[in-house]
Amino acid sequence: MKRFGLLMLLVWASVAAMAQRNVLEARLRSNIYLNVYANKTNCYIGEPIIVTYKLYSSLESVSEVSKDPEFAGFDIRDLITSGDGMVSRETVNGESFDVHTIRKVQLTPRETGRLELDPMVINNRIRLVDGSGNRSSLLDGIDDNLPLRNGEYRMTIASVPIAITVNDAPANAAPTVYNGAVGDFKMNVHLSKINFTPGERGSLQISISGAGDFGQVVQPAVEWPRDIVVYPASVQEQYNRNSKTGPGTKVFTIPFTAGKVGSYTIMPIRFSYFDLKQNRYNTINNPPITFYSREPGAARPGPDRSNITVERNEGLGMLLIGLGIVALLLLVWLLIRRSKSKRAVRSAAPPKVQPAPVPVVSPPVSQPAATVEMLLQPAENAVSKSGNAFYGLLKQGMIQYFEQRYQVAAALFNRSALKESMSRRNVPEAFQNEVFNTLTEIEMNIYSAGGMDNDRIRLLEKTRAVLNKL
């Protein structure tokens, strides 16, 4: 009977201790807990999702991850780990918490179906009694015999599991250049320069930016011209770890050596991905890129020289006709003046006065003007610079050209003055329209901060051709 009573006493004590432990842990779990966030729970195969684990605590505690999720069925890229020390301060329901980002990962599903993210488990040592023996208010109503180790209570917390539904991509056929990238991407192609000497090394840079799994982004194929030697590419990646979508950039830099003298064209480069916004496969490309290999000091290619010669000869002929008309008018004026002088002598018979000599004005000695190449060289040097500096220098080169050749003062430069000057010099209407169209395109790029490098090269060559025609 005594044994039974002792046994019942032990059972009661155990139940009471368990009840008190449950009360304490319920209080603690409202002050320290682990949350998990996923930016989406439905996705396509190959579409990355971002999952973040955060520990919220308003207590003095030491925490340690005892079990990481396995992420079965996913490719994993860590964005933030506990070693990064990402800590912030948040207020939840009027109470202030220290928020520790334990882990942030980008997960890319490799298979379709229902995939589950299993829980993360964390062990915590929570201080409830300080060094002076002062007890935390969380222990109010809790017996002193509750087991504590050095004033600390040990408790395990875990995140909830999350189910992710992974769907097949739409059935429409993927492009032949598709390599599995899923997301929202942009591509920019940049050439280090456009003029080379034979054997000089340059580089082609392909930048792919956006949101998605960059592990699936591989170097797009490049159709290189003959006589170009290509070297292994270098790859750089950058990511915004704090974003909810994990955006980034992947840059492929491909060195090459320009071949023999001539012009070379790299055909459009294509990159395909599954577009999440439009729910379909998408292929982006760039316009063809032309560059030149020239001997040192060789002139840049321009428009057809035979046409320029004809145009210049026609202009010279018109100038000679104009000078002849001016000379004829001057001769008639001199004859009329001489006739009037003779009549005045006969009527008044004054002392004979010799007529004043007509001053002869020598034509000014023209200074050698800068060539089109010289005026456009600053713009060519700025082709690869960011912003609208290239377009500003290109417009400045045009203004300097018209100031030197057509005497349109740079300080007073406007379209009306330019049209009047060109019309006075009998510049054909079609050439005038080319000038104004080119000027309009340059100004539009100035106000819109410019475009890609290959568009700049095209506009530079167009400007050079227009000015060489005048």
Salt bridges, closest charged atoms under 4 A:
GLU25 OE1 - ARG29 NH2 3.43
GLU47 OE2 - LYS40 NZ 2.61
GLU60 OE2 - ARG127 NE 3.91
ASP68 OD1 - ARG103 NH1 3.49
ASP75 OD1 - ARG110 NH1 3.03
ASP78 OD1 - ARG103 NE 2.80
ASP84 OD2 - ARG241 NH1 3.29
ASP98 OD1 - ARG89 NH1 2.33
GLU116 OE1 - ARG114 NH1 3.82
ASP118 OD2 - LYS67 NZ 2.97
ASP144 OD1 - ARG135 NH1 3.23
GLU152 OE1 - ARG125 NE 3.19
GLU152 OE2 - ARG127 NH2 3.34
ASP184 OD2 - LYS277 NZ 3.08
GLU200 OE2 - LYS193 NZ 2.95
ASP227 OD2 - LYS260 NZ 3.88
GLU237 OE2 - LYS250 NZ 3.45
GLU373 OE2 - ARG464 NE 2.83
GLU380 OE2 - ARG300 NH2 3.32
GLU380 OE1 - ARG464 NH2 2.92
GLU420 OE2 - ARG424 NH1 3.70
GLU429 OE2 - LYS419 NZ 3.38
GLU434 OE1 - LYS469 NZ 3.20
GLU441 OE2 - ARG458 NH2 2.40
GLU441 OE1 - LYS462 NZ 3.09
GLU443 OE2 - LYS395 NZ 3.01
GLU443 OE1 - ARG415 NH2 2.97
ASP453 OD2 - HIS190 ND1 1.87
GLU461 OE2 - ARG464 NH1 2.90
